[in-house]
Amino acid sequence: MLIRNPNNPIITRKDIISELPELNDVSSVFNPGAIVIDGETHLLLRVQNRGRETCLVHAVSRDGINFSIDEDIVKVHGLEDHFEKIYHVYDPRITMVEDKLLVVLAVDIETGCKLVIAEMKDWQNWQVVGGVFDVDTRNGVLFPEKIDGHYHLLDRPNLKLSSSEPASGEKIRLLKSTSLNDWTEVGYLLEGRPHYWDERIGSGPPPIKTHEGWLLIYHGVATHFGSSNIYQAGAFLLHLNNPAKVLGRTRYNILEPREMYELVGQVPNVVFPTGLTVDEIDEAGFSMPDSVVSLYYGAADTVIGLATTTIGELLGACRTVN
């Protein structure tokens, strides 16, 4: 269903060129946020240097394939107002809501992971305007419009699943807020399916508005293989006016690690979807069935891949419910 771009991986560590010591000869670049503005595709890249420090870097492209990458590190202002010690800021998901360009970021601190929401001032400077600070959580994505006067956000609370592994999660949760702060839990939407391809799950890119409902890509992890977890991608569909209602979910994955750059790297056997663009959206914000979807994903936590499909194909897959 998803066709890999023949130029994959479209961005590698060798494409990060900068005189900054933090960006000299980096180790990896992966898990980008994506959005199209005025015909240009913008990415926020997760770049990891040889100190295993995480930096955010902006990239832009006219064709969505060949990117010009900034030499400076993106600054997120206001983090220090919420946290004393920050280890990593990573996995950006970009959404335009009411003419505000917002990004949801995962922030690793001493007590776990929190979600921070920042608004763009310019591509090099973002200001913290909200977040989910009360629980250890990850994989946060905002809906691109308010529903019944509320912002809506999906996240994936972390649980300590075993003594030998870092905290992870098996359920996607829906929250709502009038202010990007003080979130109210609406409920849990999806659970992992034990023994299959998506035992652990988390949201991918922000939702896409279609006439059939809110369409989302998510990642699933198969953990029952003795030597390795396998990260894959699927899709699900939510009701437009009541996003707590799940209308469909793919029985099969829509993308799995098969190419060498997905199978071998810092974390083997990973495709991790975080950025998505749609080539045709009408004035009401709906994506058309024949619209081309471009999915940007981290491959083996080392490089960035691009794969394409259509809205109609994704919706069709969501109708094949397990």
N, C-alpha and C positions, 0 to 999 in steps of 0.2 A: 504493500500500500504506500509506504513512504519510499521515495526514490532518492538515494544518496546522490549528492552533487559529484560530478566526475572530478572536480578539483579538490575533493576532500583529502585530508583535513584542510579547511579553508584558512584557518589561523593556527600557527604553531608558535612555540617559544622563540623561534628565529625571527619572527615578524615583530617582536618587541624590541625596538631599537631606541635607546635613550642614553644620555650622559649621566643620568641619576644613578648613584651606586645601588639604589634599591631595585633598579630595573636593568642592571647590567647582567647579561648572560643568564636570564631567568630560567627556572626549571620547568614551568608549565603555564598554560593559559587555557581556561575552560569555564563552563557554566555561565554564559553571558545572558544578561537581560537584553531585550530587543524592542525597538519601536520604529515606525516609519513616520517622519515629519517632513512635509513639503517635498515628498518624493525621494527623500534620503533615508537610508536605513542606519539607525544609530544602535550601537552595542555598548554596554558597559561590561567590560571583561574582568573576570577574576584571574589575576596574575599572581603566581607564587614564585618568590625568588629563592635563592639557594640557602637563605636563612630560614626557609619555610615560613616567611612572613607573607601576608596576603595584602595585595594592593588592588585597587580598582582603577581601570584605565579605559578611557573613551575611544571608540573607533567609529568611523563613518564611511558610507559607501553609496554610490549612485545606483549600482546594480545588485546590491545585496550579497555580493560574492567577493569582490575585491575591495578590501578595506584599507583606508588610511588611518593609522593608529597614532594617537597623541603620544608625545614624549614625556608628559607630566602625569603625576598621580592625581586622581580625583580626590577632592577633600570633602568630607562630610562633617559639617560644623554642628556643634551642639551635643555630640556624643558624650563629651566630658561632663555635661550637666546631669547625665543619668548614670554613668558608670565611672568608678574610680580606676579600674584596671581593665583594659580591653586587649584581648589576644588577637582576634581576627574579625574582620568585617567582610562579608562575602555573599555570593549567590544572589546578585541583584535581580529583582523582577520589576520591570518598568510598566507603568500604567498611566494613561491620560484620563483624569477624572475632572469634569467641569473645568476644562482649560488649565488644570493644574497637572504638571508632569510630576508624578510621584514614583518613588522606588521603595520597595520593601527589601530590607537587608537583614541577613542573619548576623548576629553579633555574639561572639564567644566571650564569655566572662568567667570569673572564677566559679560561679554557681551553675553554669550551664550555658544555654543559648537563649537569647531574647530576639524579638523582632523589632526593628526600628523602621519607621516610615519617614522619608526625607523628601522635600520638594526641591526641584531644580531651580537654582538661580541662574546659572549657566552650566555648560557641560563639565566645567572643572570644579564647580562649587555647588553643594547641596546642603540644605538646612533641615535638621531634624524637626518634624512637626507632629510626631506621634509615635505610637508603637504598642506592642503587647509585652508588658514588662513583668507580669505577675506569675508567669509559669515558664518552665523550660520548654521551648517550642521552636519550630523550624518550618521551612517551606511555606512562607507566607506569600499570598497573592491577593491583590485588591481587585474587585469588580470594577469595570471601566465606567460605571455610572451608579448613582444612588438608586436604591429601591425603597419606596415608601419613606423617603427622606433620610435614609440611613446609608452610610458606607457599609459595605459588606466585605469580609475578608475570610479567606480559608487559611488554616494553618494545620500543623501536624505536631501535637504535643509529644514530647519525648518521654520515654519510659526506660528504666533500667531493665532490659530484657534478659540479660545474663551477666554473670560476674566478670566474664572475660571480654565483653564487648562494650563499646561506647553506647550511650543512650540513643535509642531510635524510636520509631513509632509504627503503629499498625492501623491508625484511624485518621481520617481527614475531618476536621471540625469547621463549622461555620460560625462566625462572629459578626456582630453588627454594632455600629457606633454612630453617633451624630457628629463626632468631633475628631475622629482618628485616634482618640484616646478613650479610656473607660469603656472597654469593649464588653458587650454582653454575649454570653454563649447562647446560640440558637439551638445547636445540637450537633451530633456527629452524623456525617453523611455516608461515608464509605469505610469499610473495614477491609483489612487484608484477607486474602483467601488462602488458608493453610494448605500446604502441599502443592500449590500451583505457582504460576509465574509471578504473582503479586502478593506474596505473604506479608511484606511490609510495604507501605505506600506513602506517597506524599505528592502534593500538587506540583505541577510543572509551571508553564507560563500562565499569565492571567487569562481569565475567561474570554471567549469569543461569543458575541451576540449573534444568534441565528434565529430564523423564524420558528424553529423547532425547540429552541431553548438555549441556555448557556452551555457552550461546548468547551470542555477542558481536556487538556493533556495531563496525564499524571505519570509518575514513575512507580514501578513495582519492583520489588527485590525478591528473587527466589533464593531462599536461605538453606534449602534442604540438600544442597550439593555439598559433599564432605569437604572439598578443598577451597570453595570460593562462593561468595555471593554473586548473583548475576542481576545487574540493573537493566531494566527494560522500560518500555513506554507503552501506555494504553490511553484510552479516552473514556470520558463519561459525559452525561448530559443532565442539566438541571433545569427545572421549570423557570420560565422567565420572570414571573411575578412572585414566585415562592421558591427561591433557590435552595430551601431546605428539602425540597422534593426531588429525588433522583428519578429521572425518566429512563435512563439507559446507561449501559456500561459495556465496554468491549469484553468479550469472552477471551479473545486471544490478544497477545501483545501486538502492537503495530510497528514496533521497531525493537530489535534486539542486537546485542553485540555479535558481529559476524566478520567485519573487516579487521585487519591486523591492528590498525590504530585504535580500535575499540576493545580489542582483546588483550593488548599488551600496553602497559604504561604504569604510572604510579599506583593506580588501583585497577587491576585487570577486570575485564568483562563488564564494562560500564558504558551505557548510553544514558545520559542524564539531561532531560529536556528542561530548559529554563527560559528560552526566548522564542517568540513566535510573531510573525507578521502575516497579514492577509492582503492580497493585492487589490481587492475590490470590496468596498464597503459603501452602502447607500447613505443618503442624507440622514436617515433615522438610526444609523449605526449598525445596521444588519449586514452580515456577510452573506454573499450569494452562494448557492450550492456549487457553482462552477468556479468560485474564487480559488486561486492558488494559495496554499498555505506553505510558508517557509518556516521550518522548525530548526532552531539553532540549539545545539546540544553539546555538552561536555562528553568527550570520549576518553575513557580510561583515566579520567582526572588529569589529562595531559595536554590535549589539543581540542579544537572546536570543529565539529562537523555540521553540515547543513543537509537537510533532507526535505523534500517537497511532496505534497499531496493536494487534495482539494477538500473543501468543506463538505461536499456531498459524500465523498468516500469516508470521511471520518464519521459523519452522521449515520451512514449505513452500517458502519462497524459497531456503533453504539446500540443499534437495534438488535444485534446478536448478543443477547443477555445470557449469562451463565445461569 
